[in-house]
Structures are given as C-alpha cells and as structure tokens.
Amino acid sequence: MTADAFQLYGTRSLERPPVRLTAGKLTADLADGGLRSIRYQGIEVLRAISYLVRDRDWGTYSPGIADLRIDQGEGRFDVAYRATCEAPDGTSLVIEVRIRADQDRLDFEAEAVSETGFETNRCGFCILHPIVGVAGSTATVEHVDGRIVETRFPDVIEPWQPFKDMRAISHKVAADVTAECRMEGDTFEMEDQRNWSDASYKTYVRPLALPWPYRLPASQPVRQKTSLIIRDTGPSAPLAAAASSGAIRLEFGTRTGTVPDIGVVVTPEEADATLAARSLLLEIAPRELLFHFDPNAGHDATALQKFAAITAAHRGRTTLEIALACKSSPSSEAAEIARQMQRADFRPDAILISPSVDRQSTPPGSKWPDCPPLQEIYAAARAAFPGMRIGGGMLSYFTELNRKRVPASEIDFVSHCTNPIVHAADDLSVMQTLEALPFITRSVRAIYGDKPYRIGPSTIPMRQNPYGSRTMDNPSGGRIPMANRDPRHNGCFAEAFALAYAIRVLDAGLECLTLSALTGPFGLIAGPDEPVEQGGRRPLFHTVRTLSALAGAAWQECISSSPSEVLSFVARDAAGARLQIVNLTSENRTVDCSACRPADLDKQLLLAPFATAVMPLAD
C-alpha cells in the first residue's frame, strides 16, 4: 500500500496485520486474539472464531492481550495468551486462551474468571459461518439433548434464530469434505447475521431468551471450548486453486435495470449548516432530500421552517421522516405535526412514518413494547397529510423490519436502513457486509413483492443504536462497533464502500438510496477542524455526486472474477456507456476489461487502494 493512510482511512492508525497460521491443509489468520478466514485447502470453512465480551449496551470490549505465544511446527500450530477486559465500574475479567491445530482439527479453549464479579450481556464464543456458497445449503445440527436434525442454512433471511440448543453443526465444504463445529461449556444457538448486514451466520453462547445483562460471579471460572473437525474422504488433489495474482476480469452479465434516485438526509441539528452549503447541494443535485423529524428529541415548527428554506433551494423531491412519539393518539399527534408544517409553509412530497418505539430492537424472548397498531398510525398519516405518499417500514435496520413486518397494503413504499458496524468494525468486516446486501434486498422483495422500496440513510457511522441506550462516542477516532463517528467516513474507504453499496443493491429495483447527509458526522463535507480535501469535500462527495448524476440511467450487470476485491457495473445514458469500477481493497488491483471494451481501446486498468474509476466503453 503506497497511498497515505489518512487519505485512505481518515486516520493514520492502521490495523495490525494478522498472523497467518498453518496446520497442514488448514490455515487461519490470528487477529486481536481471534481467528479469521479459517480455510481448508483454500476454501473458507469458517469466517471467524472469537471469544467476545459485550457490555450492557451490546458494545464489544477490546481486551488487552498479554503473554502472547505462537508456536508453529510441521503441520500444526499452538497459540496461547491472556486477555483482560476492564469495565467502567472498576470490575475486570481475565480470559486465559489456548488455540491448537493439527492437520484436520482445530481447538479453541478459553477460561474466564473475575475476582470482582463482572456484568455482561454476553461472554463466550462466537463462531461465524460464511454466507456465499453456504446460504440455502444443507446442514446437520446436533442438539444438547442428543437429537440430530438434517436441515438447511436459511436462504431468505430468517428473523429469529434458525437453530437453537446447539451442541454441534456440520456442513459440506466440498463434495468429499465436511466441516463439523462442536461447542462445549454452555448452550449455543445461531442467528442469521445478514439481518444486520453481517456476511455470516453467527453461532453464539447463552441463549437470548435468558436474562441480560447478567453477572459472572466473583472467582468462579467459566470454561468453554470450540472445535473445528474436518472430515476429508476425497482425493489428495487441491480443492481450490490458490488466489491468482493476475488481473481481475470483468465481463458483461445479463441483469439490467435503472439506477435509483439518490437521497441526502437532513436533520434539524444540521439544517443551518446544510442551508449554508446549499451551493454544494445544488452541485450534487440529489433527487431526494430526506428530512428527519422526531418530536421526542425536541424537534418542532422551527425545524420545519428550516426544512422549508432548504426545500426552496432544492430542485428534487422531499420526504419527511417522522418518528411518531405515540404518547397520545396517533391521529392527534399527526394532526399537530401537519399544523406545524402548514405554519412553516413546508409541504414535502412524501411522509415516511414509524412509531418512535420501533427504532429499538425487540430481541428474541423480550416483551414487545406498547405501540398503537400500525394500521392506526398509517390511517392517521393519510388523514393528516392528504395528497402525500405515505411510507412505512423502519427508521432503524432491516432486522427490525424483518421481525415486525409492516402491512404492505397500508403504505405506498417500504423503507429501512443498514449499518456495517453493529457487531464488528474492523476494515475487513465492514467491507464484507456488502456481501449481505443482495440477501437483504431479496428478502425484502420476498415479503413485499414489487412494492416501491427505499433504503437509507445507510452510513458507516451509526446514527442510532436499536440494541442499547446509546451509540458509542469515539473521541479517539478508533474502529469501534456502534460508533456515532467513524474515521473512515473521511477517507477513500467510505467512497469505495458507498459505490460498492450502490452496486450491490442495483438488482433490488430501489426507488431511492440514501447514503449520507450533506454536513455533520454523516456528511459529504467536513467540519472546519477536519483536514480533508480543499473545500471541505470528503472523498464520499464524489461518489454521491456521480450516483446522483446517473439516477434514472440504464444499468447492466458487470461480473467480477473477484467480487470481494473489485465491483463494477455499466451505466448507459445520454453521455454514452461507461464502466463504473471500484477497488474494495487496501492494495493496488489490476482490472482486465478486455471482455467489455472494443479492440482499439485499453484493456487493463490499475486501480489504487479504495479507488473508483470510470472507463468509457467506446470512443
């Protein structure tokens, strides 16, 4: 990587590279005490095995690691270390870890003990299965009572746990290779992490039906063990070729469609800054402005007056996103907002309305909070805002929409957001969330058919935390889950992520995609104290401007030989046909476009880390 770290990530802090461990045909990457990319003969068997500790808001501790010992020998490896979690209340937890692998078996053992007692929402192993090539495939689940069930990994995203009371799960890696994952020390269950746009199925310890947070008693060791056992009855020839160091090939696919409208979100807190930057808003020219309005947060007629002023400087459509308080009747609350809008001379084209309480998640086993029937809320909106389109769904994430499915017949469009740092915030995990997006959109279409469909605002920083009392402050600019600010939003990383996000959801036939605000921590332009490009434009600015200009254009699928590294699509409009290409990695990538371009044009392109590029398909 030759590019400046700050330009790429918005921070000069780089992740420590993982340590590659090898035991015969098994390989794994050791990173921050966990194992990533566990492969057998080059095929990913498990995405990760980690021992995780979460706080009462489902924030993940970043334990200090000491006494790390790594011993690699012929056909084996052995790792040991001590991890310590320090809680804000002065309590602590110490975990002794041992990882051993030999040819076709890997064992990960941990013993946790606290001298003080320790409060946690979850403490134990987390095992991730990949989704590509695994979704919909067969699996064998052994339950804690000894029952063995032949089943399948979910294809359409499962809202609740597909497998409970687990002792082991096996799946096919190849025709003659089976991987069994066995868990000891507690009862495990699996959730479909694609709900949160994680590219994995997660098997975790302590069923969610049990109370949380809970307390680990003082001086009482908690012991757990996870084992991966490979059974290979096939020939000794390699199952998968080693990754090629050559060019990544692009070629036309058969899917086609229309590029969705691009939106920008505006909150009352950023309304003045947005109005001050209206010349940049005109330059981007988004088709949609999404105005956020939350009476519980103190938003009132003053915010609506500012929204009206921004609308006057905007050439596209507008939607008011209402988090309805539901402290009195929905009809009276909606009517009061309508009166405030009339006094502010603010009339948006559409209303997106959802109960405020539905922004918080209702996990399995939890009691659903009091909330008026959604039909009553939508009827109140239609009465209060006649002539406007009424949208429903969730102001939070697909998880909540999948678990509380709004009645399609009552709304004109459905909407939800996503966030890539709910569970993990390292660079690899964030980019891997892109794999889950087609599963999310396909699952929405399975529920809502051809109902007009919107996504966003979906940004790397988290605007709200449905799983705890707050988003996580990030004053040091680290890579932390559930953070309300993320340094990568300032860098080329976010630019690449946004374009790849748009590519991954093209097939959904979206009406609108919102990827940012104009100003603030989710914005396209930086504050005065953030040293980004002259004029304050974050790299993300250019991607959103490009996508806004392409809204309504015809697109054609472009298949990448390595979609985890490079993605592309063809856009066709009055300006001609062009390849839109993005590098999702921190290394240079050579792209072979020979299958897409005429013989007299350049066939290869060198893409810098997290770079985007446009290649005309003809002169």
N, C-alpha and C positions, 0 to 999 in steps of 0.2 A: 504494500500500500504506500503510494508516494504522495497522495493528497494530504493536505493539512488536516489534522484530526478535528480541529474546531469547525472547519468548513463542512466536514462530513457529519459530525455528531452534535455540534453545538456545545461541545465541551472538549477540553484537551485530555480528559481522563479516558483511557482506553481500557477495555475489559482485558483481564489477564487471559492469555491464550490457554486452552485446555491442554491437558497432558494425555496423549494417545497411549492407551493401554492395550496390549495384545496377548491373547492366550490361544494359540493355535488359530483356528478359523474365527474366533470371537475377537471383536475389537470394541472398545468403548472409550469415550472421552471423559476424563475426570475434570470437572469444573465446579469450583466453590463447594467441594465436598460431595457433589452428586455425580451420577453417571449420565452422560448424554449420548445420543446416536449409537445405541448398542446394536451392533451388526454381526451377522453370521455370513461369512463369505461375501461380504459387500452388501447384503440385503438388510435393511433396517428391521430389526425384530422388535425392539422397544425404543421409544423416543427418549425415555428417561426413567431412572430410579433415583429418588431423593428422599431424604429424611427431613421433613418440614415441620416447623413450629409456627403456628399462627396466633395472633393476638385476638382480643375480643371484637375487633372490627374487621377480622379476617385479613389484617395486614400480616405479611410474612416477615419473620425475623431474619436478619442477616447475621448469622452467628460468627463469632471469631473462631478461627481454626488454628490449633496449635499441635505441635508434635506430629506433624505430617511425615509419614514414612511410606515410600513407594519402593517395592521390590519387584522387578521384572526378571523372569527367568525363561528358560526354554519351555514354551507352551503354557505359561502360567503368569499370573501377577498377584500381588498381595499389597493391600493399602490399609493403613491404619491412621487415625487421627482423633483428636479431642475437639469437640465443638462446644462453645458456650454462648447461651442466649441470656442477655441482660434486659430485664423488664424495667419500665419507668418507675415502678413502685419499689425498686431495690431488690426484688427477688431475682433468682437466676436458675438456669437449668444447664447441666453439663451432660453431653452425649458422647459416649465412647463408641467409635465406629471401627468396624473391620470389614474389608471387602476382599474376597478371594475368588479367583477364576482359574479353571484348569480345563483346557480343551473345549468341552461341551457343557460346562456348568459354571455358573456364577452365583456366589452367595454374598449377600449384603446384610450384615448384622449390626444392631445398634442397641445400646443400653443407656437409658436416660435416667438421671436422678437429680433431685433438687434438695439441697439442705434446708431451704426456706419454705418449700411449697411453691407451686407455680401455676398461675391461671393461664388457660389457653382455650382456644376454640377447637384446635386440632394439634396433635403431637404424634407424629409417626410417619410411616412410609407412604409415599405417593408414587405410583407406577403408571407411566403413560404408554399406551399403545398408539402407533401412528394411525392415520385415517386413510391416506392414499393407498389403495390396494387392499385395505382391511375392511373399510365400511361395507356392510352387507355380506361379508364373508362368514363362513361357519366358525363356530367356537364351541368348546366343551368346557362347561363350568362345573366345578366340584364345590358343593356347599359345605358349611361347617357340620351339618348333620350326616355327611357322607353321601348324600344324593349326588348323582352325576347327570347333568342335563345337556343334551345336544341342542344348540341354539345358534343364533347369528348375532354379530355386531349390528347395531342399528344402522340402517341406510338413511332414511328420513330421520331427522334429529329427534331423539327421544326426550321429552320434557322432564321425566323423572328417571330414577335410577333403573337402567335396564337389567342389572344383575345385583342381587343383594346376598348377604350372608355367605360371602365367598371364602373359600379356602384356597382355590387354585383356578386358573383359566388357561386353556391351551388353544392355539390357533396354528394354521398352516402357514409356514414361511415360503415353502415351495412344494412341489408335488411330493417329494420324499423327505421333507424336513418339517418337523413340528416343534414349536416352542411352548413350553409349559412354564407359567409363572406361578410360584407357590408362596403363600403368605402365612406366617406363623406369629403368634403372640397376641392376636386380637381378631375381631371380626371385621372383614373388609367388605366394601361394596363399590360399585362402579357408577360414575356419572358420565354423561355424554358432554364432554367439554366443548364440543362445537357450538353448544348454546351460547358460550361466551366468546366465540370465535377462536378458541384454542384449537390447534390442529391435533387433537388427541382424544382418546378415551382415557379417563382417569380412574384408576383403582386406588382407593384411599382407606385409611384406617378410621375407625369409630363411626358407626352409622349416624347419619344426620338426625334420625328420629330420637337419638339420645340427647339429653340437655346440653346446651353450650351457652356461654363458656363453662368450663368445668375446671377443677383444681387438682393438680397432681400432688398427692400428699408428700410431706417432707420425708426425706431419707427412705423412700420406697422405690426401688429400681423398676423401670418399665422396659422390658426386653421384647424386641421384635426382630424378625428375620424375613427377608425376601430372597427367593432362589429362582434363577432362570435356568431351566434344563432343556437342552437341545437334543432332539432325537433325529438322527440323520441316517436313513436307510438307503440312500441313493448312491450313485457313483461318486468317485472322489473328484471328478472334474469340477471346476469352479461354477457356482450357481449364477454369479453375476460378474460381468466384466468390470474391471477397475475403472474408476471415473476417468474419462478422457480429458487430456489436457489440451485438446484441439478446440476448434471453433464451435460455438453453439449455433445450431442450424435452425433457421426459421423457414416455414413453408405455409402456404395458404391452407386454411381449413374451410369447412362448408357452412358454418353458422354465420348468420348475418343479422343485422338489426339496426336500430337507431340510437345514437349516443344520447343519453338522458340529459335533461336540463341540470345545470349545476347551481347549487344554492350556497348562500352565505348566511350564517346565523348572527343575529344581533341581540344582545341582552341590554336591559336598561342601564346596567353598570358601564357598558361600553358605547352607549348611544351617542354621547357627546364626542368621543374620540372618533367614532365612525362618521359622524357628520363632518367633523373637521378634516377627515381624509376622503371626502366624497369624490374628489378628482381621481383617486386611485380606485374607488369603487366603480366609477364610470369606465376606467381603463379595463378593469376585469370584466365588467358587463355581465354579471351573473344573471341568469334568467329568473332566479327566485331569491327573495330575502325572507328568511325565517326569523320572525320576531318572537322572543321568549318573554312570557308574562306569567308571574307567579305571585298572586296576592299574599300568600303566606310569607313571602320574602319582602313584603312591603311595597311591591310594585303597584302603582296607582295611575291616575289620569296623567300625571306628569310624564311618566314613561311613555304613555300612548301619544302624548303631544310630540315627544321627541321622535317616536316612530313615524308619525305623520310627516315631520320635517325631512326625515331620511327618505321616505317614500317619494316625496316631491323631487328628490334628486336621483331617483332610480327609474330606469326605463323598463324594468321587467315586472313580474308578478310578485305578490306578497302573501305570506301566510302568518297568522298569529297563532303561536303555540301557547295554549293555556293549560297550566297546572291548576285544575279547579280545586279550591280549598275543601269543598264538601263539608263545611261546618254548619251550614244551614241547607235549605233545599237547593238542588242544582238549578231549578228554574229561577229562583230569586238571585242566586249568585251570577248566573249567566246574564240575566237581565241587567244587573248592576254594571257588569263589565261592558255590556252593549251601550248603556247610557254614558259611561265614561268615554267610550270610543266616539260616540256621537259628539260629545262636548269637545273632544280633541280633534274632530274632523278627520278621523282615521278610519278608513274602510278598506281592510285587506280583501284579497280575492278568495281566501280560504281560511278556515279555522281548523286547527288541529287541537283536539281537546282530550284530556285524560285526567282522571282523579289524581290529585297530588299524592295520595297514599299509595297509588300503584307504582310510583317510582321506586318504592322499597320492595326488595325481594321477599317472597314468602317461601322459604326453603321447605323441603320435604319434612313432614312431621310438625310443621308450625301451623298456628291458627291464622286463618285469613283475617286481615283487619276489617273493621266495619267500613262499608263503602256502599253508596247507593247503586242500584242496578245500572249497568252501562246503558241499557235502553233508555232509562230515565235521563241520563246525562246527555245522550245524543238528541233526544227529543227536546230537552231544554235548550240545547245549542241551536237546533233548527228554528225554534220559536224566537230565540233572541237575535239570531243572525240570519234573517231571511235573505234568500238570494245568494248566499255564500256556500261554497262547497264545505262539507263537514268531514274532517278526517278523524280517524281513531287509531288506536294501537297503543304503543308505549313510548313515553318520553325517556325511558331507560333503554334496556337492551333486548335482543331477541329472546333471551332467557325468559324474561317476564312475559313477553307476548306469547311464547310457546306454552307457558304454564297458565296464563289467563287469557284465553283466546277471545278477542272482541268479536261481537256479532257482525259478520260481513254485510248483512242486509241493511244494517243501520247506518253505514258510513259510505262516503264517496271515495275514500282512499285509505290505505293502511300504511303505518309508518313505525319504524323502530330505529334505534341506534346500535352501534357496536363500539367496543373499546378493546385494544390489544394488550393492555397491561393489567387486566383483572387479576390474573394468577401469577404471572411472571413478567419481568421487564427487561431481561437481557436481550441483546440485539437479535440473536437467532430466534428466540421465541416470538418476538414481535413480528419479524418477517414471516415466520411460519404460520401466523394467524391468517395470512392471506389464503392459505390452502383451504381454510374452513369456510370462506365466504360463499363459494358456489353451493356448498351444502346448506348454508343458511337460506340463501335465496330460493333454492329448490324446495326447501321445507316450507317456506312461506307460500310459495306457489301451490304446494300440495294442500295447504289449508285454505287459501284464499283464491285459488284459481287465477283468473285474469283481472282481478280487482286492481285498479291503479295502485302503485306501490312506490313508496319513498323510503330512503334510508338517510339517516343523519339527524343532527351533526355527529359525525364519527371522526374523532381525532386521537392522536397518541396520548396526550394528557387526558385525564378523566375529569369530566365536568360534574359528575355526581356519583356517589357510591351507594348503589342499592343494597349492599351487603353489610353496611356498618353505619356508624353515626356521622362519618365524615370522609372526605377524600384526604389523602396524605400530603401534608406540607413537604416541600422538597427544597429547603433553602440552600443546601449544598450542591444541588444540581446533579444528583445521582440518578442511576437507573433503578427506580424502585416501583413496585406494583402500586396501583391505585393512586398515583401521584397527580395532584392538580396542576403541576408544571413538569414538563419533561424537556431536558436539554436538546434532545434530538429534533424537537419541533423547530429549532432554529437552524438545523443543518440540512445538508443534501439527503440525509437519511429520510426525513419527512417528505421531501419532494418525491423521492423514489417510491416510498410507501404509498403516497396518495395516488400516483399514476397507476401503480400496480393494483391498488384497491379498485380503481375505476375499471381496469381491465378485467379483474376477477368477477365483477358484478354485471358486466355488459349483457350477459345472456339472460339476465333477470327481467329485461324489459322495463327498467325503472322509469318512473315519471320524473323523479328528481333525486339527485345525490348531493348531499351537503357534507363537505369535508373540512370546513374551517369557519372561523369568524374573520372579520377584516382586521380587528385590533384586539389587544389583550393577549392572555396566555395561550389562546387557541387561534390567534390571528395570523394573517398573511403579512402584516407589517409589525415590526418590533418596536418596543418602547425605546426611549432616548438613551437608556443605560445598557442596551443590548448591542454589542458590536457586530452587527451583520452588514450586509451589502449597503452601499451608499443609497440613501433614500429610504433606508429602514426596511427594505423588502427582504423577507425571508425567502430562501430558495423555493419554498412551497408556493409562493406567489405566482411563479412562472407556470407551474403545473396547473393551478386552478384557472389562471387566465387562459391557458391553452385549451383545457377541457371546456371552459365556458364558450370559447370561440367555436368549438366543434359540436356544441349542443345542437341536436337535430340532424347532424350529418349521418350518412350511412356508414356502418362499420362492417368489417368482415373479420372473421376469426383468423388469427395467425398462430400456428402451433410451434412451440419452442421445444427443442430436443432436451432442454433442461429448465423446466418452468420454475424451479426453486432458485434459479440464478438469473434468468432473463425472461421477461414477458414482453409481448408485443400485440398490436392489432393494427388493422388497416382502416384508415378514415378516408372517406370519399365525400367531397363537397365541391363547391364551385371552383375552389383553388386546385383541385386535382386529387389524386390518390397518393397517400403518404403512409409510410410505416411509422408508428409511434412505438418507441423501444425504450425499455428501462432495465438497468442493471441493479439487481437486488443485493449484490454482494459488496464487500469491502475491498475487493481486488479487481484489477483490470480484467475485462472479458472481451474476447474476440467473437464477433457475431457474423455468421455466414448467411447472407441474404440472397445467394445465387438462385434459389428457387422462386424468389419473389420479384427480381429485377431483370430488365432486359439485358441482353448480352453486352451491350455497349456501355453499361453503367457499372460503377464499382460494386464489387460483390461482398466485400468484407468491411466491417466497421469495428474499431477498437473503442470500447466503452470504458470510461474511467469509473472508479467506485461510486455506486449510487447515482450514476449519471443517467440522464434521459437524452434521447436523440430523436430527430425526425429525418427520415430518408424518403425523398420523392421516388415513386415507382416508375416514373417516366420523365423525360425532359419536357 
